[in-house]
Amino acid sequence: MSHASNPALRPNVSERKRWTQIVVGVVCMVATANIQYAWTLFVPEIQSTFGWDRASIQIAFTIFVLVQTWLTPIEGYFIDKYGPRAMVAFGAVFMGLSWVINSQATSLTGFYIGAAVGGIGVGCIYATCINNALKWFPDRRGLAVGLTAGGYGMGSAATILPIASMIGTSGFQATFLFFGILQGILAFIAAMFLRAPSKDEVRVSDKLAQSRRDYTLTEALRTKLFWLMFFMFICVVTGGMMAVAQLGVIAQDLGVKNYSVNLYFFTMAALPLALMLDRIMNGISRPLFGWISDNIGREKTMVIAFTLEGFGIIALGYWGHNPYAFLILSGVVFLAWGEVYSLFSALAGDAFGTKHIGKIYGVLYCAKGIGALFVPVGNLLMEWTGTWATVLYTVACMDLLAAFLAIVALRPVLAEHVRRSGVTNPTTLDGPDGKPGGVLANA
């Protein structure tokens, strides 16, 4: 079928304007990424300085994720009311302030407060930038959201080594202060260039089977599709969240944290190198799998990615004592995990429309908060069993369950949902043989 006569964009829409919004969104995400992804570097230093147990320190990470995710529906409301510029500027102030608070904290309560403030800031920035990408690119949601989310996944790659180095030379307090101020200023400046598209600038793509309806939050919550997506999101995000928060601790317990890895051109300790590689793979994952899902469908892409992550985690638990295997397998795990944020957000936009997507995806994104509850549980399970392998095998089973559900349950439920809602391009819903076709129905 030719789409030349029915372009996804109106003639007066500038591609430069669209891509400028993506670039600005990526900059905001890059400035925000360290709040989550660099935390693992600080945990051992905080523990050695104050003598607190790991589980108590990691509660701060859990608080951060809970606040970031569970306030997203409220943030979605304010995005629709005040627009992306005001929301990201507000988030930038809170995001920078969180690490300033951490730099002065001398009690667990202080770090918990810093985590909560950071969760508010990061949540505002993340939700706004994803929301903006969904609205500007209805024709390429997977790629646009993937690039934006990739800035969050890859954003800390360039700063992992400087942060690790500064912690070693100046201490973790000075590092918190310097990078907190730097990141807050960068995100605040970038916010000034953000804006939402007007109604006549974009329209629904004619290349994808997308719902004609703009569901309200209440309507979306009444569908089987939403809750199936929510459960699958929890299954997949739990393992990745645990790896993000615990990678430094896992490396230490596996005995590879300080092991020097010789890569011919340079030699580096396994943990900082793994963290840098993981940020790169995480960033690549989101646009890569988002683009793939635009072409072969969301469900098929989920099966591939979730299966890869499950077996990657199993392999990490089995061979992780080898520093080279630890380096490679942690990269595989993050490659297969990062896409979860681009796939579920793009699928939500396709299925429920974009008018209320801030609120709808905000509730869906709360699955990340539920997954974060398992982070301290992972510590307790490791202490109970004496090995991280038990924890890793458990979350791997959750990934494989999600992969199974993607093809067995999500595919038919999604096809029925789209048929009931109406599609923007009915000819793509059914294939030439009469079977479900198109990106949503035959994904």
C-alpha positions as CSV (number, residue, x, y, z in Angstrom):
1,M,0.0,0.0,0.0
2,S,1.3,3.4,-0.9
3,H,1.2,6.2,1.7
4,A,2.6,8.9,-0.6
5,S,-0.9,10.5,-1.0
6,N,-1.6,10.5,2.7
7,P,1.4,11.8,4.5
8,A,1.6,11.5,8.3
9,L,2.6,15.1,8.6
10,R,0.7,18.2,7.3
11,P,2.6,20.1,4.6
12,N,3.3,23.1,6.8
13,V,5.1,21.1,9.5
14,S,8.8,21.5,9.6
15,E,10.9,18.4,10.2
16,R,13.5,20.7,11.8
17,K,11.1,21.9,14.4
18,R,10.2,18.3,15.3
19,W,13.7,17.1,15.6
20,T,14.7,20.2,17.5
21,Q,12.2,19.2,20.2
22,I,13.7,15.7,20.3
23,V,17.3,17.0,20.6
24,V,16.3,19.4,23.5
25,G,14.4,16.5,25.2
26,V,17.5,14.3,24.9
27,V,19.7,17.1,26.5
28,C,17.2,17.3,29.4
29,M,17.4,13.5,29.9
30,V,21.2,13.5,29.7
31,A,21.3,16.1,32.5
32,T,19.0,14.0,34.6
33,A,20.4,10.5,34.2
34,N,23.1,10.5,36.9
35,I,20.5,10.9,39.7
36,Q,19.5,7.3,39.1
37,Y,22.4,5.6,37.2
38,A,25.4,7.0,39.2
39,W,23.9,6.2,42.6
40,T,25.6,2.8,42.7
41,L,29.0,4.5,42.8
42,F,28.1,6.4,45.9
43,V,26.7,3.5,48.0
44,P,30.0,1.9,49.0
45,E,31.5,5.3,49.9
46,I,28.4,6.2,52.0
47,Q,28.6,2.8,53.7
48,S,32.3,3.1,54.6
49,T,31.9,6.7,55.8
50,F,28.9,6.3,58.1
51,G,28.9,2.5,58.7
52,W,25.2,1.9,57.8
53,D,24.1,-1.4,56.3
54,R,23.5,-1.6,52.5
55,A,19.8,-2.3,52.8
56,S,19.2,0.9,54.8
57,I,21.2,3.0,52.3
58,Q,19.4,1.5,49.3
59,I,16.1,2.6,50.8
60,A,17.0,6.0,49.5
61,F,17.1,4.6,45.9
62,T,13.7,3.0,46.5
63,I,12.3,6.3,47.8
64,F,13.7,8.0,44.7
65,V,12.1,5.6,42.3
66,L,8.8,5.5,44.2
67,V,8.5,9.3,44.2
68,Q,9.6,9.6,40.6
69,T,7.1,7.0,39.3
70,W,4.1,7.3,41.6
71,L,3.8,11.1,41.1
72,T,3.8,10.8,37.3
73,P,0.0,10.8,36.9
74,I,-0.1,14.1,38.8
75,E,2.8,15.5,36.7
76,G,0.9,14.4,33.6
77,Y,-2.0,16.6,34.7
78,F,0.3,19.6,35.1
79,I,2.0,18.9,31.8
80,D,-1.3,19.3,30.1
81,K,-2.1,22.5,32.1
82,Y,1.2,24.4,32.0
83,G,3.2,22.9,29.1
84,P,6.6,21.3,28.9
85,R,8.8,24.4,29.4
86,A,7.5,25.2,32.9
87,M,7.5,21.5,34.0
88,V,11.0,20.8,33.0
89,A,12.3,24.1,34.5
90,F,10.6,23.2,37.8
91,G,12.0,19.7,37.6
92,A,15.5,21.0,37.0
93,V,15.5,23.0,40.2
94,F,14.4,20.0,42.2
95,M,16.8,17.7,40.4
96,G,19.8,19.8,41.2
97,L,18.7,20.5,44.7
98,S,18.5,16.8,45.5
99,W,22.3,16.2,45.1
100,V,23.0,19.4,47.0
101,I,21.0,17.9,49.9
102,N,22.9,14.7,49.6
103,S,26.2,16.6,49.8
104,Q,25.2,17.9,53.2
105,A,23.5,14.8,54.6
106,T,24.9,13.2,57.7
107,S,22.0,10.9,58.4
108,L,19.9,8.3,56.6
109,T,17.0,10.7,56.9
110,G,19.0,13.4,55.0
111,F,19.6,11.0,52.1
112,Y,16.0,9.9,52.1
113,I,14.9,13.6,51.8
114,G,17.4,14.1,49.0
115,A,16.1,11.0,47.2
116,A,12.5,12.3,47.5
117,V,13.4,15.7,46.1
118,G,15.3,14.1,43.3
119,G,12.4,11.8,42.5
120,I,10.1,14.9,42.1
121,G,12.6,16.6,39.8
122,V,13.5,13.6,37.6
123,G,9.8,12.6,37.4
124,C,8.8,16.0,36.1
125,I,11.6,16.0,33.5
126,Y,11.2,12.4,32.3
127,A,7.4,12.5,32.1
128,T,7.4,15.8,30.2
129,C,10.1,14.8,27.6
130,I,8.5,11.4,26.9
131,N,5.0,13.1,26.6
132,N,6.4,15.7,24.2
133,A,8.0,13.0,22.0
134,L,4.8,11.0,21.8
135,K,2.9,14.1,20.7
136,W,5.4,15.4,18.1
137,F,6.0,12.0,16.4
138,P,2.7,9.9,16.1
139,D,4.2,8.5,12.9
140,R,7.4,7.2,14.5
141,R,6.6,6.9,18.2
142,G,9.0,4.0,18.9
143,L,12.0,5.8,17.5
144,A,11.1,9.2,18.9
145,V,10.4,8.0,22.4
146,G,13.4,5.6,22.2
147,L,15.8,8.5,21.3
148,T,14.4,10.6,24.1
149,A,14.5,7.8,26.7
150,G,17.9,6.8,25.3
151,G,19.2,10.2,26.6
152,Y,18.2,9.1,30.1
153,G,19.7,5.6,29.6
154,M,23.0,6.7,28.0
155,G,23.2,10.2,29.7
156,S,25.5,9.1,32.5
157,A,28.0,7.3,30.2
158,A,30.1,10.4,29.7
159,T,30.1,11.3,33.4
160,I,30.5,7.8,35.1
161,L,34.3,8.0,35.0
162,P,34.6,11.7,36.0
163,I,32.2,11.0,38.9
164,A,34.1,7.9,40.0
165,S,37.4,9.8,39.7
166,M,36.1,12.8,41.7
167,I,34.7,10.5,44.4
168,G,38.2,9.0,44.8
169,T,40.0,12.3,44.9
170,S,37.5,14.8,46.5
171,G,35.1,12.6,48.3
172,F,31.4,11.8,47.6
173,Q,30.1,15.0,49.3
174,A,32.0,17.3,46.9
175,T,31.0,15.2,44.0
176,F,27.3,15.4,44.9
177,L,27.5,19.2,45.2
178,F,29.4,19.9,42.0
179,F,27.5,17.6,39.7
180,G,24.1,18.5,41.3
181,I,24.6,22.1,40.5
182,L,26.0,21.4,37.0
183,Q,23.1,19.1,36.0
184,G,20.4,21.4,37.4
185,I,21.7,24.4,35.4
186,L,22.0,22.4,32.2
187,A,18.4,21.1,32.4
188,F,17.0,24.5,33.3
189,I,18.6,26.1,30.3
190,A,17.4,23.4,27.9
191,A,13.8,23.7,29.3
192,M,13.5,27.2,27.7
193,F,13.5,25.6,24.2
194,L,10.7,23.1,24.8
195,R,7.2,23.4,23.5
196,A,4.2,21.2,22.6
197,P,2.9,20.9,19.1
198,S,-0.2,22.7,18.0
199,K,-3.2,20.7,16.8
200,D,-2.5,21.5,13.1
201,E,1.2,20.5,13.2
202,V,0.8,16.7,13.6
203,R,-1.7,14.0,13.1
204,V,-2.0,10.3,13.5
205,S,0.1,8.2,11.2
206,D,-1.4,6.3,8.3
207,K,1.3,3.6,8.6
208,L,0.4,2.2,11.9
209,A,-2.9,0.7,13.3
210,Q,-3.7,3.2,16.0
211,S,-6.8,3.9,18.0
212,R,-9.1,6.6,16.7
213,R,-10.2,7.3,20.2
214,D,-8.4,9.5,22.7
215,Y,-9.1,7.5,25.9
216,T,-9.5,9.3,29.2
217,L,-7.6,7.8,32.2
218,T,-10.7,6.3,33.6
219,E,-11.6,4.6,30.3
220,A,-8.1,3.3,29.9
221,L,-8.1,1.8,33.4
222,R,-11.3,-0.1,32.5
223,T,-9.6,-2.1,29.7
224,K,-7.9,-5.5,30.1
225,L,-5.1,-4.2,27.9
226,F,-3.9,-1.6,30.3
227,W,-3.6,-4.0,33.3
228,L,-1.9,-6.6,31.1
229,M,0.6,-4.0,30.1
230,F,1.0,-2.9,33.7
231,F,1.7,-6.5,34.9
232,M,4.2,-7.1,32.1
233,F,5.9,-3.8,32.8
234,I,6.4,-4.8,36.5
235,C,7.9,-8.2,35.5
236,V,10.5,-6.7,33.2
237,V,11.4,-3.5,35.0
238,T,12.2,-5.3,38.3
239,G,15.3,-7.0,37.1
240,G,16.7,-3.9,35.4
241,M,16.0,-1.8,38.5
242,M,17.8,-4.3,40.7
243,A,20.8,-4.3,38.4
244,V,20.9,-0.5,38.2
245,A,20.9,-0.1,42.0
246,Q,22.9,-3.2,42.9
247,L,25.5,-3.5,40.2
248,G,28.3,-2.1,42.3
249,V,27.3,-4.4,45.2
250,I,26.9,-7.4,43.0
251,A,30.4,-6.8,41.5
252,Q,31.9,-6.5,44.9
253,D,30.2,-9.7,46.1
254,L,31.2,-11.6,43.0
255,G,34.8,-10.5,43.5
256,V,35.2,-8.5,40.3
257,K,34.7,-4.9,41.5
258,N,38.4,-4.0,41.6
259,Y,39.7,-6.4,39.1
260,S,41.5,-4.7,36.3
261,V,40.3,-5.6,32.8
262,N,42.9,-5.3,30.0
263,L,41.3,-4.2,26.7
264,Y,44.6,-3.8,24.9
265,F,44.2,-0.1,24.4
266,F,43.6,0.6,28.1
267,T,43.2,-1.1,31.4
268,M,40.4,-0.2,33.8
269,A,38.6,-1.7,36.9
270,A,35.8,-3.9,35.9
271,L,33.0,-2.0,37.7
272,P,33.5,1.5,36.3
273,L,34.0,0.0,32.8
274,A,30.9,-2.1,33.2
275,L,28.9,1.0,34.3
276,M,30.2,3.0,31.3
277,L,29.4,0.2,28.9
278,D,26.0,-0.4,30.5
279,R,25.0,3.3,30.0
280,I,26.0,3.1,26.4
281,M,24.0,-0.1,25.8
282,N,21.1,1.2,27.7
283,G,21.0,4.3,25.5
284,I,21.4,2.3,22.3
285,S,18.6,-0.1,23.4
286,R,15.8,2.4,23.5
287,P,16.0,3.9,20.0
288,L,17.1,0.6,18.5
289,F,14.2,-1.5,19.8
290,G,11.8,1.5,19.4
291,W,12.7,1.6,15.7
292,I,12.4,-2.2,15.4
293,S,9.0,-2.0,17.0
294,D,7.9,0.6,14.4
295,N,8.7,-1.9,11.7
296,I,7.8,-5.4,13.1
297,G,5.4,-4.5,15.9
298,R,5.5,-3.9,19.6
299,E,4.7,-7.5,20.7
300,K,7.3,-9.2,18.6
301,T,9.9,-6.8,19.7
302,M,9.0,-7.4,23.4
303,V,9.4,-11.2,22.9
304,I,12.9,-10.7,21.5
305,A,14.0,-8.2,24.1
306,F,12.5,-9.8,27.2
307,T,13.8,-13.3,26.2
308,L,17.3,-11.8,25.7
309,E,17.2,-10.1,29.0
310,G,16.1,-13.2,30.9
311,F,18.8,-15.4,29.5
312,G,21.4,-12.7,29.9
313,I,20.6,-12.4,33.6
314,I,20.8,-16.2,34.0
315,A,24.2,-16.1,32.4
316,L,25.4,-13.3,34.6
317,G,24.5,-15.3,37.7
318,Y,26.3,-18.3,36.4
319,W,29.5,-16.8,34.8
320,G,29.6,-13.4,36.6
321,H,32.6,-14.3,38.7
322,N,34.8,-13.9,35.6
323,P,35.4,-10.1,35.2
324,Y,35.3,-10.3,31.4
325,A,32.0,-12.3,31.4
326,F,30.7,-9.8,34.0
327,L,31.5,-6.9,31.7
328,I,30.0,-8.5,28.6
329,L,26.9,-10.0,30.2
330,S,26.0,-6.8,32.2
331,G,26.1,-5.0,28.8
332,V,23.7,-7.6,27.3
333,V,21.3,-7.3,30.2
334,F,21.2,-3.5,29.9
335,L,20.8,-3.7,26.1
336,A,17.8,-5.9,26.5
337,W,16.3,-3.9,29.5
338,G,16.5,-0.3,28.4
339,E,13.9,-0.7,25.6
340,V,11.1,-1.3,28.1
341,Y,10.5,2.5,28.5
342,S,10.2,3.1,24.7
343,L,8.1,0.1,24.0
344,F,5.4,0.5,26.6
345,S,5.1,4.3,26.1
346,A,4.8,3.9,22.4
347,L,2.3,1.1,22.8
348,A,0.2,3.3,25.2
349,G,0.1,6.1,22.7
350,D,-0.9,3.8,19.9
351,A,-3.7,2.1,21.9
352,F,-5.1,5.0,24.0
353,G,-4.3,8.2,21.9
354,T,-2.2,11.2,23.0
355,K,-4.8,13.7,24.4
356,H,-4.6,12.2,27.9
357,I,-1.3,10.2,27.4
358,G,0.4,12.1,30.2
359,K,-2.0,10.8,32.8
360,I,-2.4,7.3,31.2
361,Y,1.3,6.6,30.8
362,G,1.9,8.2,34.2
363,V,-0.2,5.5,35.8
364,L,1.4,2.8,33.7
365,Y,4.8,4.1,34.6
366,C,4.0,3.5,38.3
367,A,5.0,-0.1,37.5
368,K,8.5,1.1,37.9
369,G,7.8,2.2,41.4
370,I,6.4,-1.3,42.3
371,G,9.5,-2.8,40.8
372,A,11.6,-0.6,43.0
373,L,10.1,-2.2,46.0
374,F,11.9,-5.4,45.2
375,V,15.4,-3.7,45.3
376,P,15.8,-3.9,49.1
377,V,14.1,-7.3,48.9
378,G,16.9,-8.4,46.6
379,N,19.4,-7.5,49.3
380,L,17.6,-9.4,51.9
381,L,17.2,-12.5,49.6
382,M,20.9,-12.4,48.9
383,E,21.8,-12.2,52.6
384,W,19.4,-15.1,53.3
385,T,20.7,-17.4,50.5
386,G,24.3,-16.1,50.5
387,T,24.4,-15.7,46.8
388,W,23.3,-13.2,44.2
389,A,22.5,-16.1,41.8
390,T,19.2,-16.7,43.5
391,V,18.1,-13.1,43.1
392,L,19.2,-13.1,39.4
393,Y,17.5,-16.3,38.5
394,T,14.3,-15.1,40.1
395,V,14.1,-11.9,38.1
396,A,15.1,-13.8,35.0
397,C,12.0,-15.9,35.4
398,M,9.9,-12.8,35.5
399,D,11.5,-11.6,32.3
400,L,10.8,-14.8,30.5
401,L,7.2,-14.8,31.8
402,A,6.7,-11.3,30.3
403,A,8.1,-12.6,27.0
404,F,5.6,-15.5,27.0
405,L,2.7,-13.1,27.8
406,A,3.7,-10.7,25.0
407,I,2.9,-13.3,22.3
408,V,0.3,-15.4,24.1
409,A,-1.8,-12.8,25.8
410,L,-0.9,-9.3,24.7
411,R,-1.2,-10.0,21.0
412,P,-4.8,-11.1,21.0
413,V,-5.9,-8.6,23.7
414,L,-4.3,-5.8,21.8
415,A,-5.8,-6.8,18.5
416,E,-9.3,-6.9,20.0
417,H,-8.8,-3.5,21.7
418,V,-7.8,-1.8,18.4
419,R,-10.8,-3.4,16.6
420,R,-13.2,-2.1,19.3
421,S,-11.6,1.4,19.3
422,G,-11.4,1.9,15.6
423,V,-8.1,2.3,13.7
424,T,-6.7,5.2,11.7
425,N,-5.8,2.8,8.8
426,P,-8.2,-0.1,8.7
427,T,-6.5,-1.7,5.7
428,T,-3.4,-2.4,7.8
429,L,-5.3,-4.1,10.6
430,D,-5.9,-7.3,8.5
431,G,-3.2,-9.0,6.5
432,P,-3.8,-10.3,3.0
433,D,-4.7,-13.7,4.4
434,G,-7.3,-12.2,6.7
435,K,-5.3,-12.7,9.8
436,P,-4.4,-9.8,12.2
437,G,-1.8,-7.6,10.6
438,G,-0.2,-4.3,11.0
439,V,2.0,-3.0,13.8
440,L,-0.5,-3.3,16.6
441,A,-2.6,-6.3,15.5
442,N,0.2,-8.5,14.2
443,A,3.1,-7.5,16.4
